[in-house]
Amino acid sequence: MPKTAYTGRFFNFVSALILSLRTKKRSNRDGIEVLRADYAVLNRDDGKGYYLPEETDSGRADTKRWHERQERRVQAIRASQAGALKFIGMGRREPKGVYGQLSMFRDGG
């Protein structure tokens, strides 16, 4: 994790965070979500807060690792929704037959 460097970019970030919290009365997490539209705001692996990555190769590598973790989370969430989507009729279609009856063949044969 990078050391905190108080740059103009950091102060712009903090100012935007304070403004978003005051004007929209959001929680810190919601404020961070809003700021992520314009800033690469990463969360620490140890759960102890957020930070802006350094504008170096190391910072870009941190950002890439964060992005890959987020993508894996998205995939896991989508996979966990599969059963619920099937249940409400938005997933893979079951062949017509008796409701609740299992079929050995997906094509209805």
C-alpha positions in Angstrom: 0.0 0.0 0.0 1.2 3.5 -0.8 2.2 6.1 1.7 -0.2 9.0 1.9 1.0 11.8 -0.3 -0.9 15.0 0.2 -1.1 16.3 -3.3 -3.5 18.6 -5.0 -5.3 15.6 -6.4 -5.8 14.3 -2.8 -7.2 17.6 -1.6 -9.6 17.7 -4.6 -10.7 14.2 -3.7 -11.3 15.1 -0.1 -13.2 18.3 -1.1 -15.4 16.4 -3.4 -16.1 13.8 -0.7 -17.0 16.4 1.8 -19.3 18.2 -0.7 -21.0 14.9 -1.7 -21.6 14.1 1.9 -23.0 17.5 2.8 -25.2 18.0 -0.3 -26.7 14.6 -0.6 -26.6 13.4 3.0 -25.1 10.1 2.1 -23.1 7.7 4.1 -19.3 7.5 3.6 -19.7 4.4 1.5 -22.2 6.1 -0.8 -20.0 9.1 -1.0 -17.1 6.9 -2.1 -19.3 5.3 -4.7 -20.2 8.7 -6.2 -16.5 9.7 -6.3 -15.5 6.5 -8.0 -17.1 7.9 -11.2 -14.2 10.4 -11.4 -11.4 9.0 -9.2 -9.7 5.6 -8.8 -10.7 5.1 -5.2 -9.4 1.8 -3.9 -10.2 0.0 -0.7 -7.5 -1.5 1.4 -7.2 -5.3 1.6 -7.2 -5.1 5.4 -10.6 -3.3 5.5 -9.1 -0.2 7.1 -10.3 2.4 4.6 -9.9 3.8 1.1 -7.1 5.4 -0.7 -6.1 7.0 -4.0 -3.4 5.0 -5.8 -0.1 6.7 -6.6 0.3 7.9 -10.2 3.2 5.4 -10.7 3.6 1.9 -12.1 3.0 0.5 -8.6 -0.2 2.5 -8.3 -1.4 1.2 -11.6 -0.6 -2.3 -10.6 -2.6 -1.9 -7.4 -5.5 -0.5 -9.4 -5.3 -3.5 -11.8 -5.4 -6.0 -8.9 -8.3 -4.1 -7.3 -10.2 -4.2 -10.7 -9.6 -7.9 -11.1 -10.9 -8.6 -7.6 -14.0 -6.6 -8.3 -14.6 -8.6 -11.6 -14.3 -11.9 -9.7 -16.8 -10.6 -7.2 -19.2 -9.6 -10.0 -18.9 -13.1 -11.5 -19.5 -14.8 -8.1 -22.6 -12.6 -7.5 -24.0 -13.4 -11.0 -23.4 -17.1 -10.5 -25.2 -17.0 -7.1 -28.2 -15.4 -8.7 -28.7 -18.3 -11.2 -31.1 -20.3 -9.1 -33.2 -17.3 -8.2 -33.4 -16.2 -11.8 -34.5 -19.7 -12.9 -37.2 -19.7 -10.1 -38.7 -16.4 -11.3 -38.5 -17.4 -14.9 -35.7 -15.2 -16.0 -33.0 -17.9 -16.2 -32.7 -20.9 -18.4 -36.1 -22.2 -19.6 -37.3 -25.6 -18.4 -39.0 -27.8 -20.9 -42.8 -27.9 -20.6 -44.2 -30.6 -18.5 -45.4 -31.1 -15.0 -44.4 -28.3 -12.7 -41.6 -29.3 -10.4 -40.9 -32.6 -12.3 -37.3 -33.1 -13.1 -36.2 -34.2 -16.5 -33.2 -36.2 -17.5 -33.1 -34.4 -20.8 -33.0 -30.6 -21.2 -34.7 -30.7 -24.6 -37.9 -32.1 -23.2 -37.4 -35.5 -24.8 
